[in-house]
Amino acid sequence: MVEYRTFRNTDTPRLVAVWNEAFTNRGAPRLANNTLLERYVLAKRIFDPNGVILALVNGQCVGWAHAALSQNPFNTLPVGVVCLVGVNPSHRRQGIGSELLDRCEQYLHKQGAELLQAGGHWPNNPFYMGLYGGCDSPGFLHSDPLAEPFFLKHGYKIDQKIVVLQRVLDQPMKMFDARFLPHRNRFELSFGSPRRLIDWWHECVHGYVDPLQFVLHDRQSRDWVARTLVWEMEAFSIQWQRPTVGIFDFEVNPAYRNQSVGRYFLSLIMKYIQDQFFTLAELQLEDTNEYGLNFLRSLDFVEVDTGQVFIRNP
Ligand SMILES: CC(C)(COP(=O)(O)OP(=O)(O)OC[C@H]1O[C@@H](n2cnc3c(N)ncnc32)[C@H](O)[C@@H]1OP(=O)(O)O)[C@@H](O)C(=O)NCCC(=O)NCCS
């Protein structure tokens, strides 16, 4: 007999135990204790215990799921997000995942969701940034192959695909490019605080990984020329056995585009990261951003995974 109930404060070790059995692929680090789950999920002020549902057999937790309403202030309709569903291998294909998903959906309906999304992706990724998916939230990864058949079976369809790209920093960075010469005198790189997060929601989603902001300025006009946020992917570094840095919100000021500024800026950052003994950098881009993907490929980034965001109209 399977019992279902919502989260209690003493449940964290149960969630961790299932996490380590259910999420064993590259996109989810192994959890040594409660700390990361506390930091990236339970400690957020938007955390609602009613959104976490546990499945128990003889008092032992064999699966859990987490749902939350996105509070992105710019959504035109309320989006309910199924953030994660995991069932221990010993209890799969017995309808437990389906029941957990159904209870998540009921919770989201009660919260007023008018669109259901499975797999977090900015701006609808209230939880698990820093803990699942890599340097950002790419929905559910291909490397977790059970997600797709499960959500398609439950009436979801694939809405977006996000490409995960990595660049190994083992070899010294080549910074020789004739196009960079004028940039060296014209622009200057700075980094540190205060970081620029767009609003409270951006802070709520991305602030917990404590990113460092890099900005390229025009020395004369003091305009920002390019900027991005960078964070140390602590848990993933252990999982992949490579000190890794995640880069997100990379942008070049429109007034400075098509002048090799992006290439110069990213090369400077990678050089800086490498000097700090990191050996891997990761970025994620939507698969529709062909220009951006080609830009990254030209800087020796390679595709290592793809995330998928699923949606369903209630
Ligand atoms: C995805 C997951 C939660 C499904 O849990 P579950 O308890 O096995 O799911 P159910 O028994 O309710 O399966 C429901 C339906 O999903 C589909 N499905 C589930 N696993 C499948 C598989 N391995 N291959 C094909 N279809 C599958 C089937 O249609 C299944 O119905 P059926 O058994 O009557 O054919 C579970 O496999 C899991 O924990 N996987 C690892 C974590 C993960 O990838 N989670 C999703 C991303 S967070």
PDBQT file of the ligand as one rigid body, heavy atoms in Angstrom, charges set to zero:
ROOT
HETATM    1  C1  LIG A 401      10.150   9.287 -14.587  1.00  0.00    +0.000 C 
HETATM    2  C2  LIG A 401       9.738   8.535 -13.313  1.00  0.00    +0.000 C 
HETATM    3  C3  LIG A 401       9.457   9.547 -12.223  1.00  0.00    +0.000 C 
HETATM    4  C4  LIG A 401       8.443   7.728 -13.607  1.00  0.00    +0.000 C 
HETATM    5  O1  LIG A 401       8.035   7.101 -12.394  1.00  0.00    +0.000 OA
HETATM    6  P1  LIG A 401       7.208   5.719 -12.394  1.00  0.00    +0.000 P 
HETATM    7  O2  LIG A 401       6.699   5.516 -11.025  1.00  0.00    +0.000 OA
HETATM    8  O3  LIG A 401       8.052   4.656 -12.980  1.00  0.00    +0.000 OA
HETATM    9  O4  LIG A 401       6.041   6.097 -13.403  1.00  0.00    +0.000 OA
HETATM   10  P2  LIG A 401       4.659   5.290 -13.669  1.00  0.00    +0.000 P 
HETATM   11  O5  LIG A 401       4.773   3.877 -13.186  1.00  0.00    +0.000 OA
HETATM   12  O6  LIG A 401       3.570   6.085 -13.078  1.00  0.00    +0.000 OA
HETATM   13  O7  LIG A 401       4.630   5.327 -15.246  1.00  0.00    +0.000 OA
HETATM   14  C5  LIG A 401       3.665   6.024 -15.954  1.00  0.00    +0.000 C 
HETATM   15  C6  LIG A 401       3.868   5.874 -17.439  1.00  0.00    +0.000 C 
HETATM   16  O8  LIG A 401       5.015   6.621 -17.868  1.00  0.00    +0.000 OA
HETATM   17  C7  LIG A 401       5.606   5.907 -18.982  1.00  0.00    +0.000 C 
HETATM   18  N1  LIG A 401       6.946   5.441 -18.603  1.00  0.00    +0.000 N 
HETATM   19  C8  LIG A 401       7.482   5.446 -17.366  1.00  0.00    +0.000 A 
HETATM   20  N2  LIG A 401       8.737   4.920 -17.422  1.00  0.00    +0.000 NA
HETATM   21  C9  LIG A 401       8.950   4.565 -18.718  1.00  0.00    +0.000 A 
HETATM   22  C10 LIG A 401      10.028   3.968 -19.405  1.00  0.00    +0.000 A 
HETATM   23  N3  LIG A 401      11.149   3.582 -18.774  1.00  0.00    +0.000 N 
HETATM   24  N4  LIG A 401       9.938   3.774 -20.745  1.00  0.00    +0.000 NA
HETATM   25  C11 LIG A 401       8.807   4.124 -21.388  1.00  0.00    +0.000 A 
HETATM   26  N5  LIG A 401       7.739   4.685 -20.782  1.00  0.00    +0.000 NA
HETATM   27  C12 LIG A 401       7.823   4.910 -19.463  1.00  0.00    +0.000 A 
HETATM   28  C13 LIG A 401       4.763   4.712 -19.254  1.00  0.00    +0.000 C 
HETATM   29  O9  LIG A 401       3.805   5.044 -20.209  1.00  0.00    +0.000 OA
HETATM   30  C14 LIG A 401       4.125   4.439 -17.904  1.00  0.00    +0.000 C 
HETATM   31  O10 LIG A 401       2.909   3.775 -17.970  1.00  0.00    +0.000 OA
HETATM   32  P3  LIG A 401       2.902   2.145 -18.051  1.00  0.00    +0.000 P 
HETATM   33  O11 LIG A 401       3.817   1.637 -16.984  1.00  0.00    +0.000 OA
HETATM   34  O12 LIG A 401       1.459   1.818 -17.823  1.00  0.00    +0.000 OA
HETATM   35  O13 LIG A 401       3.389   1.815 -19.419  1.00  0.00    +0.000 OA
HETATM   36  C15 LIG A 401      10.837   7.539 -12.875  1.00  0.00    +0.000 C 
HETATM   37  O14 LIG A 401      11.182   6.730 -13.991  1.00  0.00    +0.000 OA
HETATM   38  C16 LIG A 401      12.086   8.175 -12.336  1.00  0.00    +0.000 C 
HETATM   39  O15 LIG A 401      12.186   8.463 -11.146  1.00  0.00    +0.000 OA
HETATM   40  N6  LIG A 401      13.099   8.380 -13.216  1.00  0.00    +0.000 N 
HETATM   41  C17 LIG A 401      14.376   8.981 -12.801  1.00  0.00    +0.000 C 
HETATM   42  C18 LIG A 401      14.216  10.431 -12.472  1.00  0.00    +0.000 C 
HETATM   43  C19 LIG A 401      13.719  11.220 -13.656  1.00  0.00    +0.000 C 
HETATM   44  O16 LIG A 401      14.254  11.147 -14.756  1.00  0.00    +0.000 OA
HETATM   45  N7  LIG A 401      12.678  12.013 -13.409  1.00  0.00    +0.000 N 
HETATM   46  C20 LIG A 401      12.106  12.861 -14.418  1.00  0.00    +0.000 C 
HETATM   47  C21 LIG A 401      12.836  14.126 -14.492  1.00  0.00    +0.000 C 
HETATM   48  S1  LIG A 401      12.822  14.972 -12.987  1.00  0.00    +0.000 SA
ENDROOT
TORSDOF 0
